[in-house]
Amino acid sequence: MRPGPTALLVGGVAYSLIAASTTPFTLPADVLTGLAILVMAVLVVVRWPLRTRTTAVPLDGMDGPHPGARPYLPWVLLLVVFVAWELFNYLVHGSRANHPTFSSITDANDRFYVLKSLLFLGWMASAWVIIGRGSRPRAARGKKGSLGTTPKPAPGETGP
Amino acid sequence: MSISTASYLVWGLLGAAALSLWVLSYLRPSAVAHPADVVGKVATHPVGRVILVIGFMWLGWHLFAR
């Protein structure tokens, strides 16, 4: 029997509250973070197809093809700027206070228990989305359609 | 404006840009893909999915354990 969304949310919140109470560079922090990573690894092995290929995943909210549309480009550009700014701050001479990295900002965030709990929960929720999006049913659905199109149901099959 | 303030300002702008793209993905899905679709695109790529999973595991370890 698969756990329902409420049970997952309650479990995730409880685990995040416990994990956020640990201190980095200690055994409890290693164990609780490592356990979450281990569960993610197991779910990836169990739920993801062994082989895949580049597929055109139908976009949510699009009802038809949009020739020339590059909906992924803004995110790619943002990622490039993010990585460039992170590397600049990491490599430039000067104090970390003057040149904060993403890690140093999250370190500051970790001083507040609730914020650290939310960050841990967000990390686990994001992992859940990653696993779900790469799982077999979605990967198979992506092979049927093309960018911006919704696969048509087969005769006798009801649509989504 | 101090160097520190300017640095945090850029981080803030990056965060605001991410939020804006997230909102735009609902308003104009043909122009901006929804974040979950971006993840789906990478998660179904033969090489991208390996980098995504290992990178995400490393991020958690880096942020919360080490």
Backbone of each chain as ProteinMPNN parsed JSONL, in Angstrom:
{"seq_chain_A": "MRPGPTALLVGGVAYSLIAASTTPFTLPADVLTGLAILVMAVLVVVRWPLRTRTTAVPLDGMDGPHPGARPYLPWVLLLVVFVAWELFNYLVHGSRANHPTFSSITDANDRFYVLKSLLFLGWMASAWVIIGRGSRPRAARGKKGSLGTTPKPAPGETGP", "coords_chain_A": {"N_chain_A": [[0.839, -1.199, 0.0], [0.608, 2.188, -0.918], [1.811, 5.182, 0.636], [-0.361, 7.939, 1.42], [-0.729, 11.387, 0.2], [-1.008, 13.114, 2.423], [0.1, 11.649, 4.547], [2.72, 11.458, 3.602], [3.448, 14.157, 3.62], [3.208, 14.829, 6.344], [5.066, 13.034, 7.433], [7.365, 13.943, 6.103], [7.597, 16.576, 7.091], [7.961, 16.041, 9.819], [10.373, 14.596, 9.738], [12.046, 16.561, 8.692], [12.017, 18.478, 10.73], [13.337, 17.077, 12.741], [15.808, 16.532, 11.497], [16.718, 19.13, 11.078], [17.378, 19.895, 13.592], [19.853, 18.971, 14.104], [23.46, 19.379, 14.16], [25.728, 20.518, 11.698], [28.605, 18.609, 10.615], [28.516, 16.681, 12.543], [27.775, 13.368, 13.846], [24.927, 12.711, 14.017], [23.873, 14.554, 12.105], [25.142, 13.671, 9.787], [24.064, 11.071, 9.603], [21.229, 11.457, 9.41], [20.989, 13.093, 7.141], [22.328, 11.49, 5.309], [20.661, 9.253, 5.286], [18.337, 10.235, 4.068], [19.403, 10.753, 1.54], [20.076, 8.167, 0.816], [17.532, 6.963, 0.637], [16.558, 8.413, -1.521], [18.303, 7.506, -3.512], [17.598, 4.793, -3.624], [14.906, 4.966, -4.462], [15.283, 6.12, -6.975], [16.612, 4.034, -8.304], [14.639, 2.058, -8.215], [12.329, 3.226, -9.385], [13.019, 4.615, -11.712], [13.477, 4.249, -15.273], [15.8, 1.867, -16.679], [17.2, 2.459, -19.0], [17.201, 5.397, -20.991], [16.344, 8.003, -23.279], [16.943, 11.132, -24.955], [14.075, 12.932, -24.673], [11.114, 14.529, -25.879], [9.408, 16.182, -23.692], [6.021, 16.623, -23.026], [4.727, 19.83, -22.379], [3.268, 21.068, -19.416], [0.187, 22.736, -19.395], [0.224, 23.65, -21.995], [-1.549, 23.638, -24.977], [-1.051, 22.947, -27.553], [1.286, 22.672, -30.369], [4.034, 24.984, -30.491], [5.695, 26.487, -32.763], [9.099, 27.351, -32.891], [9.203, 28.145, -30.294], [11.019, 28.556, -27.305], [10.949, 27.516, -24.511], [12.595, 26.641, -22.468], [14.856, 28.14, -22.48], [14.969, 30.642, -20.902], [15.378, 29.601, -18.295], [17.763, 28.24, -18.575], [19.498, 30.365, -19.1], [19.26, 31.758, -16.673], [20.386, 29.857, -14.953], [23.018, 29.824, -15.914], [23.882, 32.441, -15.281], [23.598, 32.303, -12.504], [25.499, 30.278, -11.814], [27.837, 31.521, -12.745], [27.949, 33.811, -11.106], [28.116, 32.61, -8.587], [30.598, 31.267, -8.833], [32.276, 33.463, -9.241], [32.065, 34.805, -6.749], [33.093, 32.827, -5.109], [35.727, 32.541, -5.953], [36.916, 35.063, -6.007], [39.193, 37.418, -4.493], [38.972, 38.37, -1.095], [36.784, 38.99, 1.76], [34.335, 36.584, 2.954], [32.076, 37.818, 3.819], [31.895, 40.069, 2.259], [31.735, 38.916, -0.211], [29.472, 36.918, -0.566], [28.691, 33.455, -0.916], [26.352, 31.044, -2.301], [26.286, 28.96, -0.488], [27.231, 30.174, 1.891], [25.18, 31.924, 2.403], [23.07, 30.162, 2.9], [24.142, 28.986, 5.162], [23.912, 31.054, 7.003], [21.173, 31.153, 7.092], [20.717, 28.762, 8.379], [20.971, 29.275, 11.043], [18.548, 29.78, 12.077], [16.095, 27.835, 13.311], [13.51, 27.168, 12.277], [13.684, 28.096, 9.632], [15.773, 26.522, 8.678], [14.568, 24.04, 8.898], [12.527, 24.339, 6.989], [14.099, 24.618, 4.7], [15.298, 22.093, 4.563], [13.024, 20.524, 4.223], [12.158, 21.544, 1.775], [14.27, 20.708, 0.175], [13.947, 17.909, 0.273], [11.378, 17.73, -0.839], [11.864, 18.683, -3.389], [13.52, 16.659, -4.305], [11.658, 14.636, -4.411], [10.019, 15.553, -6.496], [11.887, 15.427, -8.588], [12.354, 12.649, -8.719], [9.772, 11.76, -9.325], [9.336, 12.992, -11.824], [11.154, 11.736, -13.431], [10.343, 9.155, -13.472], [9.12, 5.895, -14.571], [6.374, 5.859, -15.809], [6.05, 8.61, -16.565], [8.324, 9.053, -18.144], [7.794, 7.301, -20.206], [5.473, 8.468, -21.207], [6.524, 10.804, -22.197], [7.877, 9.934, -24.449], [5.923, 9.522, -26.259], [4.83, 11.942, -27.153], [5.484, 15.208, -28.634], [7.414, 18.245, -28.297], [5.464, 20.499, -26.612], [3.091, 19.321, -27.301], [0.218, 17.419, -26.546], [-0.042, 14.026, -25.958], [-2.216, 12.116, -28.017], [-5.004, 10.221, -26.946], [-5.272, 6.679, -27.439], [-7.569, 4.894, -29.626], [-10.513, 4.14, -27.926], [-9.306, 4.576, -25.552], [-9.356, 6.579, -22.668], [-8.759, 10.073, -22.235], [-6.237, 12.072, -20.353]], "CA_chain_A": [[0.0, 0.0, 0.0], [1.422, 3.397, -1.002], [1.35, 6.217, 1.563], [-1.068, 9.046, 0.793], [-0.027, 12.675, 0.225], [-0.996, 13.671, 3.777], [1.084, 10.892, 5.329], [4.048, 11.855, 3.109], [3.714, 15.522, 4.082], [3.43, 14.781, 7.794], [6.351, 12.36, 7.619], [8.428, 14.832, 5.631], [7.731, 17.693, 8.039], [8.548, 15.496, 11.062], [11.779, 14.273, 9.473], [12.769, 17.828, 8.512], [12.17, 19.098, 12.056], [14.379, 16.327, 13.466], [17.094, 16.73, 10.806], [17.152, 20.524, 11.26], [17.856, 20.084, 14.962], [21.237, 18.483, 14.193], [24.512, 20.338, 13.827], [26.635, 20.003, 10.667], [29.886, 18.034, 11.036], [28.309, 15.73, 13.644], [27.255, 12.077, 13.385], [23.484, 12.755, 13.725], [23.636, 15.268, 10.836], [25.572, 12.759, 8.721], [23.147, 9.931, 9.506], [19.899, 11.87, 8.939], [21.099, 13.544, 5.745], [22.696, 10.321, 4.516], [19.488, 8.383, 5.151], [17.478, 10.842, 3.036], [20.082, 10.537, 0.256], [19.964, 6.735, 0.524], [16.156, 6.724, 0.183], [16.467, 8.975, -2.872], [19.026, 6.601, -4.412], [16.791, 3.568, -3.783], [13.735, 5.302, -5.281], [15.757, 6.318, -8.35], [16.892, 2.709, -8.874], [13.394, 1.289, -8.326], [11.273, 3.861, -10.179], [13.459, 5.147, -13.007], [13.836, 3.237, -16.267], [17.244, 1.628, -16.75], [17.717, 3.239, -20.132], [16.322, 6.443, -21.495], [16.955, 8.797, -24.339], [16.419, 12.483, -24.932], [12.684, 12.917, -25.105], [10.403, 15.801, -25.851], [8.384, 16.049, -22.67], [4.935, 17.572, -23.219], [4.698, 20.849, -21.34], [1.998, 21.288, -18.751], [-0.452, 24.023, -19.666], [0.25, 23.994, -23.415], [-2.552, 22.819, -25.637], [-0.676, 22.649, -28.925], [2.678, 22.995, -30.684], [4.389, 26.386, -30.677], [6.938, 26.483, -33.522], [10.059, 28.397, -32.536], [9.183, 28.438, -28.858], [12.165, 28.04, -26.536], [10.526, 27.768, -23.134], [13.626, 26.277, -21.493], [15.972, 29.087, -22.574], [15.106, 31.552, -19.742], [15.919, 28.873, -17.14], [19.18, 27.974, -18.867], [20.208, 31.64, -18.908], [19.306, 32.027, -15.229], [21.362, 28.926, -14.377], [24.36, 30.279, -16.304], [24.191, 33.629, -14.469], [23.745, 31.815, -11.121], [26.794, 29.585, -11.687], [28.9, 32.521, -12.935], [28.0, 34.66, -9.901], [28.608, 31.75, -7.505], [32.032, 31.053, -9.05], [32.953, 34.736, -9.004], [32.125, 35.047, -5.298], [33.915, 31.785, -4.504], [37.13, 32.647, -6.363], [37.452, 36.414, -5.878], [39.865, 37.7, -3.228], [38.168, 39.198, -0.201], [36.097, 38.236, 2.806], [33.065, 35.961, 2.581], [31.01, 38.788, 4.107], [31.781, 40.945, 1.094], [31.432, 38.112, -1.398], [28.766, 35.718, -0.078], [28.298, 32.403, -1.861], [25.058, 30.437, -1.985], [26.467, 28.163, 0.731], [27.344, 31.033, 3.071], [23.843, 32.47, 2.674], [22.28, 29.109, 3.559], [24.704, 28.819, 6.511], [23.269, 32.084, 7.829], [19.784, 30.708, 7.218], [20.671, 27.614, 9.289], [20.939, 29.719, 12.447], [17.137, 29.838, 12.474], [15.615, 26.451, 13.259], [12.358, 27.012, 11.372], [14.147, 28.277, 8.248], [16.546, 25.334, 8.31], [13.583, 22.969, 8.691], [11.874, 24.578, 5.691], [15.089, 24.341, 3.654], [15.433, 20.629, 4.481], [11.771, 20.029, 3.634], [12.196, 21.926, 0.36], [15.236, 19.827, -0.499], [13.336, 16.589, 0.112], [10.247, 17.859, -1.763], [12.444, 18.796, -4.728], [13.968, 15.311, -4.662], [10.431, 13.899, -4.741], [9.628, 16.001, -7.834], [12.879, 14.884, -9.524], [12.093, 11.208, -8.866], [8.496, 11.616, -10.022], [9.435, 13.421, -13.225], [11.986, 10.797, -14.197], [9.859, 7.786, -13.271], [8.765, 5.162, -15.8], [5.181, 6.304, -16.537], [6.256, 9.924, -17.187], [9.308, 8.907, -19.204], [7.11, 6.659, -21.323], [4.555, 9.437, -21.79], [7.316, 11.778, -22.935], [8.295, 9.38, -25.732], [4.796, 9.498, -27.189], [4.497, 13.249, -27.69], [6.584, 16.082, -28.994], [7.413, 19.468, -27.505], [4.284, 21.337, -26.674], [1.902, 18.604, -27.714], [-0.301, 16.429, -25.614], [-0.283, 12.787, -26.703], [-3.621, 11.799, -28.189], [-5.307, 8.879, -26.448], [-5.568, 5.669, -28.457], [-9.01, 4.606, -29.714], [-11.024, 3.375, -26.794], [-8.624, 4.983, -24.32], [-9.785, 7.9, -22.226], [-7.668, 11.027, -22.086], [-5.825, 12.322, -18.967]], "C_chain_A": [[0.878, 1.255, 0.0], [0.896, 4.443, -0.033], [0.679, 7.36, 0.809], [-0.28, 10.338, 0.917], [0.058, 13.275, 1.627], [0.046, 12.985, 4.646], [2.5, 11.274, 4.916], [4.429, 13.232, 3.648], [4.029, 15.544, 5.577], [4.783, 14.139, 8.103], [7.523, 13.239, 7.224], [8.679, 15.986, 6.574], [8.406, 17.211, 9.323], [10.034, 15.215, 10.872], [12.611, 15.544, 9.347], [13.022, 18.515, 9.856], [13.269, 18.401, 12.853], [15.747, 16.603, 12.834], [17.627, 18.145, 11.035], [17.679, 20.785, 12.663], [19.297, 19.605, 15.129], [22.216, 19.589, 13.788], [25.418, 19.742, 12.757], [27.966, 19.544, 11.264], [29.732, 17.171, 12.296], [27.693, 14.457, 13.083], [25.745, 12.112, 13.116], [23.163, 13.458, 12.4], [24.01, 14.369, 9.661], [24.537, 11.658, 8.5], [21.809, 10.358, 8.894], [19.929, 12.366, 7.493], [21.417, 12.358, 4.836], [21.531, 9.385, 4.288], [18.54, 8.916, 4.07], [18.081, 10.622, 1.648], [19.961, 9.071, -0.165], [18.568, 6.397, 0.002], [15.981, 7.242, -1.237], [17.134, 8.032, -3.881], [18.213, 5.336, -4.683], [15.591, 3.835, -4.689], [14.123, 5.507, -6.744], [15.983, 4.965, -9.026], [15.586, 1.954, -9.145], [12.442, 1.894, -9.368], [11.713, 4.361, -11.547], [13.753, 4.029, -13.982], [15.35, 3.099, -16.357], [17.874, 2.455, -17.864], [16.702, 4.297, -20.52], [17.043, 7.116, -22.638], [16.335, 10.165, -24.275], [15.004, 12.479, -25.496], [12.113, 14.32, -25.058], [9.247, 15.657, -24.881], [7.282, 17.066, -22.932], [4.871, 18.562, -22.059], [3.322, 20.972, -20.741], [1.453, 22.653, -19.143], [-0.418, 24.436, -21.119], [-0.685, 23.05, -24.154], [-2.188, 22.489, -27.077], [0.754, 23.036, -29.193], [2.88, 24.49, -30.902], [5.726, 26.432, -31.404], [7.843, 27.652, -33.111], [10.095, 28.725, -31.064], [10.394, 27.813, -28.175], [11.894, 28.257, -25.053], [11.577, 27.43, -22.08], [14.745, 27.308, -21.433], [16.079, 30.038, -21.378], [15.722, 30.87, -18.524], [17.401, 28.557, -17.337], [20.008, 29.24, -18.622], [20.342, 31.964, -17.422], [20.336, 31.131, -14.546], [22.796, 29.366, -14.688], [24.782, 31.48, -15.454], [24.435, 33.223, -13.019], [25.125, 31.185, -10.918], [27.946, 30.588, -11.81], [29.059, 33.382, -11.679], [28.534, 33.875, -8.701], [30.125, 31.555, -7.624], [32.823, 32.332, -8.787], [33.139, 34.979, -7.505], [33.052, 34.047, -4.594], [35.404, 32.034, -4.76], [37.738, 34.022, -6.113], [38.125, 36.597, -4.512], [38.992, 38.628, -2.385], [37.434, 38.341, 0.8], [34.797, 37.651, 2.286], [31.892, 36.9, 2.86], [30.797, 39.72, 2.912], [31.359, 40.188, -0.158], [30.739, 36.821, -0.97], [28.47, 34.734, -1.203], [26.914, 31.881, -1.454], [25.144, 29.652, -0.675], [26.513, 29.046, 1.969], [25.995, 31.669, 3.418], [22.983, 31.415, 3.372], [22.824, 28.808, 4.955], [24.07, 29.816, 7.469], [21.814, 31.706, 8.109], [19.646, 29.595, 8.269], [20.67, 28.019, 10.764], [19.507, 29.747, 12.981], [16.509, 28.463, 12.238], [14.482, 26.258, 12.248], [12.801, 27.131, 9.912], [14.946, 27.064, 7.771], [15.618, 24.15, 8.059], [12.905, 23.108, 7.331], [12.815, 24.262, 4.535], [15.249, 22.833, 3.455], [14.19, 20.029, 3.819], [11.734, 20.335, 2.133], [13.141, 21.051, -0.442], [14.622, 18.45, -0.745], [12.156, 16.646, -0.877], [10.76, 17.957, -3.205], [12.932, 17.437, -5.217], [12.773, 14.464, -5.093], [9.963, 14.252, -6.144], [10.578, 15.404, -8.886], [12.596, 13.404, -9.794], [10.81, 10.985, -9.661], [8.592, 11.945, -11.496], [10.27, 12.475, -14.075], [11.494, 9.372, -14.126], [9.311, 7.195, -14.564], [7.511, 5.683, -16.507], [5.387, 7.642, -17.249], [7.242, 9.83, -18.341], [8.668, 8.284, -20.434], [6.161, 7.623, -22.008], [5.316, 10.442, -22.647], [7.728, 11.274, -24.303], [7.166, 9.433, -26.758], [4.598, 10.843, -27.874], [5.721, 14.016, -28.135], [6.432, 17.37, -28.215], [6.128, 20.25, -27.71], [3.043, 20.612, -27.141], [1.489, 17.641, -26.64], [-0.595, 15.165, -26.392], [-1.779, 12.494, -26.806], [-3.881, 10.399, -27.656], [-5.635, 7.94, -27.599], [-7.067, 5.429, -28.497], [-9.459, 3.72, -28.561], [-10.398, 3.747, -25.473], [-9.116, 6.37, -23.933], [-8.579, 8.792, -22.038], [-7.329, 11.25, -20.63], [-6.844, 13.152, -18.212]], "O_chain_A": [[1.787, 1.375, 0.821], [-0.316, 4.592, 0.12], [1.088, 7.71, -0.298], [0.714, 10.399, 1.64], [1.071, 13.876, 1.985], [0.781, 13.637, 5.387], [3.383, 11.402, 5.764], [5.562, 13.457, 4.073], [4.982, 16.187, 6.017], [5.546, 14.639, 8.929], [8.544, 13.282, 7.911], [9.828, 16.343, 6.835], [9.3, 17.871, 9.853], [10.853, 15.548, 11.728], [13.74, 15.605, 9.833], [14.099, 19.062, 10.092], [14.041, 19.053, 13.557], [16.721, 16.874, 13.537], [18.834, 18.344, 11.169], [18.354, 21.787, 12.897], [19.898, 19.811, 16.183], [21.844, 20.583, 13.164], [25.839, 18.591, 12.877], [28.391, 20.046, 12.305], [30.699, 16.956, 13.027], [27.151, 14.459, 11.978], [25.305, 11.596, 12.088], [22.287, 13.013, 11.657], [23.292, 14.308, 8.663], [24.177, 11.349, 7.364], [21.309, 9.71, 7.975], [19.012, 12.097, 6.717], [20.862, 12.228, 3.745], [21.415, 8.783, 3.22], [18.009, 8.152, 3.264], [17.358, 10.339, 0.692], [19.77, 8.767, -1.342], [18.428, 5.639, -0.957], [15.337, 6.596, -2.063], [16.601, 7.789, -4.964], [18.142, 4.863, -5.818], [15.288, 3.037, -5.576], [13.383, 5.117, -7.647], [15.595, 4.769, -10.178], [15.445, 1.294, -10.174], [11.823, 1.164, -10.143], [10.886, 4.518, -12.446], [14.228, 2.967, -13.579], [16.092, 4.059, -16.147], [18.93, 3.063, -17.693], [15.494, 4.1, -20.388], [18.205, 6.829, -22.921], [15.312, 10.355, -23.616], [14.769, 12.079, -26.637], [12.568, 15.177, -24.301], [8.218, 15.071, -25.219], [7.568, 18.258, -23.051], [4.953, 18.17, -20.895], [2.321, 20.982, -21.458], [2.207, 23.624, -19.21], [-0.977, 25.476, -21.466], [-0.627, 21.832, -23.985], [-2.955, 21.809, -27.758], [1.39, 23.664, -28.348], [2.005, 25.174, -31.432], [6.778, 26.418, -30.765], [7.393, 28.792, -33.002], [10.937, 29.509, -30.626], [10.743, 26.665, -28.448], [12.54, 29.088, -24.414], [11.476, 27.871, -20.935], [15.497, 27.356, -20.459], [17.183, 30.235, -20.871], [16.501, 31.487, -17.797], [18.19, 28.601, -16.393], [21.078, 29.189, -18.016], [21.402, 32.39, -16.965], [21.072, 31.581, -13.668], [23.677, 29.29, -13.831], [25.91, 31.529, -14.963], [25.356, 33.726, -12.374], [25.832, 31.519, -9.967], [28.92, 30.509, -11.061], [30.179, 33.648, -11.244], [29.305, 34.401, -7.899], [30.848, 31.665, -6.634], [33.899, 32.297, -8.19], [34.232, 35.316, -7.051], [33.709, 34.384, -3.61], [36.241, 31.774, -3.895], [38.96, 34.139, -6.014], [37.698, 36.02, -3.512], [38.36, 39.548, -2.902], [37.452, 37.113, 0.711], [34.223, 38.141, 1.314], [30.843, 36.797, 2.224], [29.671, 40.106, 2.6], [30.713, 40.742, -1.048], [31.344, 35.749, -1.007], [28.056, 35.122, -2.295], [26.385, 32.235, -0.401], [24.22, 29.667, 0.139], [25.907, 28.715, 2.989], [25.706, 31.921, 4.587], [22.256, 31.725, 4.315], [22.063, 28.419, 5.842], [23.732, 29.475, 8.603], [21.299, 31.912, 9.209], [18.628, 29.486, 8.952], [20.399, 27.192, 11.635], [19.288, 29.738, 14.193], [16.411, 27.998, 11.103], [14.492, 25.308, 11.465], [12.354, 26.366, 9.058], [14.821, 26.631, 6.625], [15.835, 23.358, 7.142], [12.729, 22.126, 6.61], [12.397, 23.71, 3.517], [15.326, 22.354, 2.324], [14.29, 19.143, 2.969], [11.332, 19.496, 1.328], [12.859, 20.694, -1.586], [14.757, 17.888, -1.832], [11.959, 15.716, -1.66], [10.168, 17.389, -4.123], [12.781, 17.099, -6.39], [12.87, 13.672, -6.03], [9.557, 13.374, -6.905], [10.138, 14.937, -9.936], [12.598, 12.96, -10.942], [10.758, 10.138, -10.552], [8.0, 11.259, -12.329], [10.111, 12.42, -15.294], [12.139, 8.466, -14.654], [9.069, 7.915, -15.532], [7.568, 5.932, -17.711], [4.962, 7.809, -18.392], [7.04, 10.442, -19.39], [8.956, 8.68, -21.564], [6.042, 7.617, -23.233], [4.827, 10.88, -23.688], [7.912, 12.067, -25.226], [7.407, 9.395, -27.965], [4.237, 10.889, -29.05], [6.849, 13.536, -28.026], [5.422, 17.568, -27.539], [5.763, 20.611, -28.829], [2.016, 21.254, -27.359], [2.324, 17.109, -25.909], [-1.319, 15.21, -27.386], [-2.516, 12.606, -25.827], [-3.083, 9.489, -27.881], [-6.206, 8.354, -28.608], [-7.77, 5.718, -27.529], [-8.853, 2.688, -28.271], [-10.853, 3.324, -24.41], [-9.271, 7.237, -24.793], [-7.492, 8.312, -21.715], [-8.002, 10.718, -19.747], [-6.647, 13.45, -17.034]]}, "seq_chain_B": "MSISTASYLVWGLLGAAALSLWVLSYLRPSAVAHPADVVGKVATHPVGRVILVIGFMWLGWHLFAR", "coords_chain_B": {"N_chain_B": [[27.316, 52.616, -1.805], [28.139, 49.558, -0.276], [30.464, 46.817, -0.959], [29.536, 44.417, 0.027], [26.748, 44.878, 0.283], [26.08, 45.244, -2.396], [26.682, 42.725, -3.396], [24.834, 41.069, -2.052], [22.579, 42.212, -3.115], [22.661, 41.431, -5.803], [22.32, 38.669, -5.466], [19.734, 38.754, -4.468], [18.391, 39.777, -6.698], [18.733, 37.653, -8.455], [17.197, 35.729, -7.166], [14.696, 36.976, -7.33], [14.395, 36.97, -10.077], [14.155, 34.232, -10.564], [11.752, 33.706, -9.229], [10.056, 35.312, -10.767], [10.206, 34.031, -13.269], [9.027, 31.659, -12.557], [6.38, 32.477, -11.993], [5.735, 33.495, -14.526], [5.762, 31.127, -15.95], [3.31, 30.042, -15.494], [1.614, 31.969, -16.538], [2.447, 32.388, -19.198], [3.006, 29.751, -20.687], [4.067, 28.966, -23.131], [6.254, 30.538, -23.503], [7.85, 30.41, -21.222], [8.985, 27.619, -19.581], [7.423, 25.457, -17.173], [8.831, 24.985, -13.909], [8.781, 22.256, -13.056], [8.582, 20.959, -15.484], [11.033, 21.592, -16.586], [12.689, 20.186, -14.872], [11.726, 17.635, -15.51], [12.579, 17.445, -18.153], [15.37, 17.332, -17.863], [15.563, 15.109, -16.212], [14.868, 13.017, -17.845], [16.854, 12.795, -19.618], [19.645, 11.026, -20.87], [22.292, 11.541, -19.85], [21.939, 13.864, -18.398], [20.174, 13.19, -16.309], [21.737, 11.671, -14.589], [23.665, 13.518, -13.739], [21.926, 15.325, -12.534], [20.79, 13.875, -10.347], [23.069, 13.071, -8.842], [24.187, 15.579, -8.367], [22.134, 16.74, -6.861], [22.081, 15.13, -4.62], [24.63, 15.665, -3.628], [24.28, 18.392, -3.056], [22.457, 18.364, -0.883], [24.006, 17.003, 1.038], [26.127, 18.786, 1.29], [24.831, 21.092, 2.223], [23.582, 20.331, 4.631], [25.025, 18.419, 6.078], [27.88, 18.601, 5.802]], "CA_chain_B": [[26.9, 51.229, -1.553], [29.281, 48.699, 0.02], [30.589, 45.612, -1.797], [28.65, 43.412, 0.613], [25.362, 45.189, -0.082], [25.927, 44.989, -3.829], [26.689, 41.269, -3.597], [23.53, 40.537, -1.626], [21.579, 42.735, -4.05], [22.676, 40.558, -6.981], [21.657, 37.411, -5.065], [18.304, 39.056, -4.388], [17.878, 39.897, -8.067], [18.66, 36.297, -9.014], [16.025, 35.104, -6.559], [13.505, 37.614, -7.905], [14.279, 36.494, -11.465], [13.633, 32.862, -10.506], [10.324, 33.807, -8.88], [9.353, 35.881, -11.925], [10.085, 32.973, -14.286], [8.054, 30.694, -12.038], [5.047, 33.058, -12.221], [5.534, 33.566, -15.978], [5.523, 29.789, -16.484], [1.859, 29.823, -15.416], [0.924, 32.944, -17.375], [2.815, 32.184, -20.609], [3.756, 28.483, -20.753], [4.78, 28.799, -24.404], [7.49, 31.323, -23.434], [8.663, 29.962, -20.093], [8.564, 26.291, -19.124], [7.207, 25.306, -15.734], [10.011, 24.358, -13.293], [8.672, 20.796, -13.044], [8.877, 20.499, -16.846], [12.493, 21.694, -16.747], [13.228, 19.024, -14.149], [11.372, 16.465, -16.308], [13.446, 17.427, -19.337], [16.704, 16.876, -17.444], [15.439, 13.779, -15.589], [14.682, 11.988, -18.874], [18.03, 12.842, -20.497], [20.551, 9.95, -20.424], [23.405, 12.059, -19.045], [21.412, 14.902, -17.51], [19.549, 12.628, -15.101], [22.811, 11.248, -13.676], [24.217, 14.75, -13.155], [20.887, 15.904, -11.677], [20.65, 13.111, -9.097], [24.306, 13.174, -8.058], [24.286, 16.983, -7.944], [21.154, 17.017, -5.813], [22.558, 14.439, -3.417], [25.771, 16.448, -3.116], [23.759, 19.646, -2.496], [21.923, 18.066, 0.451], [25.123, 16.676, 1.927], [26.884, 20.025, 1.48], [24.063, 22.079, 2.982], [23.096, 19.911, 5.943], [25.927, 17.529, 6.81], [29.273, 19.039, 5.781]], "C_chain_B": [[28.141, 50.355, -1.342], [29.292, 47.477, -0.914], [29.621, 44.54, -1.313], [27.199, 43.63, 0.197], [25.109, 44.871, -1.552], [25.857, 43.489, -4.108], [25.337, 40.66, -3.229], [22.412, 40.999, -2.56], [21.502, 41.845, -5.295], [22.007, 39.22, -6.66], [20.147, 37.614, -4.994], [17.667, 39.148, -5.765], [17.75, 38.529, -8.729], [17.438, 35.548, -8.462], [14.734, 35.66, -7.135], [13.289, 37.152, -9.341], [13.7, 35.083, -11.492], [12.139, 32.87, -10.184], [9.499, 34.324, -10.057], [9.154, 34.825, -13.006], [9.049, 31.948, -13.862], [6.623, 31.186, -12.281], [4.732, 33.08, -13.714], [5.214, 32.201, -16.581], [4.037, 29.425, -16.414], [1.107, 30.736, -16.385], [1.183, 32.707, -18.86], [3.649, 30.905, -20.751], [4.49, 28.262, -22.065], [6.113, 29.54, -24.389], [8.43, 30.834, -22.338], [8.118, 28.62, -19.6], [8.365, 26.283, -17.617], [8.432, 24.597, -15.128], [9.966, 22.831, -13.295], [8.946, 20.215, -14.433], [10.374, 20.557, -17.134], [13.157, 20.492, -16.076], [12.951, 17.751, -14.953], [12.253, 16.317, -17.533], [14.823, 16.857, -18.988], [16.632, 15.436, -16.939], [15.212, 12.676, -16.601], [15.819, 12.016, -19.895], [19.053, 11.819, -19.985], [21.686, 10.437, -19.517], [22.884, 13.054, -17.995], [20.849, 14.339, -16.226], [20.594, 12.169, -14.088], [23.396, 12.471, -12.96], [23.217, 15.352, -12.164], [20.821, 15.199, -10.324], [21.9, 13.249, -8.229], [24.478, 14.607, -7.528], [23.337, 17.298, -6.799], [21.53, 16.338, -4.503], [23.713, 15.227, -2.788], [25.275, 17.738, -2.443], [23.234, 19.427, -1.077], [23.027, 17.787, 1.454], [25.895, 17.943, 2.279], [26.137, 21.007, 2.392], [23.795, 21.641, 4.417], [24.064, 19.055, 6.751], [27.343, 18.082, 6.896], [29.401, 20.501, 5.393]], "O_chain_B": [[29.082, 50.406, -2.134], [28.296, 47.149, -1.559], [28.976, 43.852, -2.105], [26.507, 42.689, -0.193], [24.075, 44.309, -1.912], [25.075, 43.038, -4.945], [24.772, 39.857, -3.972], [21.432, 40.287, -2.776], [20.412, 41.543, -5.782], [21.232, 38.696, -7.46], [19.377, 36.749, -5.411], [16.555, 38.667, -5.983], [16.797, 38.267, -9.463], [16.746, 34.835, -9.189], [13.79, 34.914, -7.4], [12.154, 36.964, -9.777], [12.86, 34.768, -12.334], [11.359, 32.135, -10.79], [8.395, 33.845, -10.315], [8.076, 34.725, -13.593], [8.291, 31.431, -14.683], [5.761, 30.421, -12.715], [3.625, 32.737, -14.131], [4.5, 32.104, -17.579], [3.563, 28.593, -17.188], [0.101, 30.342, -16.975], [0.272, 32.808, -19.682], [4.867, 30.977, -20.917], [5.429, 27.469, -22.124], [7.009, 29.217, -25.169], [9.65, 30.842, -22.503], [6.944, 28.504, -19.248], [9.041, 27.001, -16.88], [9.006, 23.71, -15.759], [10.989, 22.181, -13.51], [9.478, 19.112, -14.552], [10.92, 19.699, -17.828], [14.06, 19.869, -16.633], [13.821, 16.888, -15.073], [12.63, 15.208, -17.909], [15.368, 16.021, -19.708], [17.53, 14.637, -17.204], [15.349, 11.501, -16.26], [15.752, 11.337, -20.92], [19.301, 11.756, -18.78], [21.995, 9.79, -18.516], [23.343, 13.067, -16.852], [21.019, 14.933, -15.161], [20.377, 12.261, -12.88], [23.596, 12.461, -11.745], [23.6, 15.827, -11.095], [20.798, 15.851, -9.28], [21.805, 13.512, -7.03], [24.868, 14.809, -6.378], [23.688, 18.033, -5.876], [21.328, 16.888, -3.421], [23.759, 15.426, -1.574], [25.784, 18.131, -1.393], [23.531, 20.21, -0.175], [22.989, 18.273, 2.584], [26.271, 18.147, 3.433], [26.747, 21.67, 3.231], [23.778, 22.472, 5.325], [23.944, 18.971, 7.973], [27.951, 18.037, 7.965], [30.512, 21.027, 5.329]]}, "name": "protein", "num_of_chains": 2, "seq": "MRPGPTALLVGGVAYSLIAASTTPFTLPADVLTGLAILVMAVLVVVRWPLRTRTTAVPLDGMDGPHPGARPYLPWVLLLVVFVAWELFNYLVHGSRANHPTFSSITDANDRFYVLKSLLFLGWMASAWVIIGRGSRPRAARGKKGSLGTTPKPAPGETGPMSISTASYLVWGLLGAAALSLWVLSYLRPSAVAHPADVVGKVATHPVGRVILVIGFMWLGWHLFAR"}
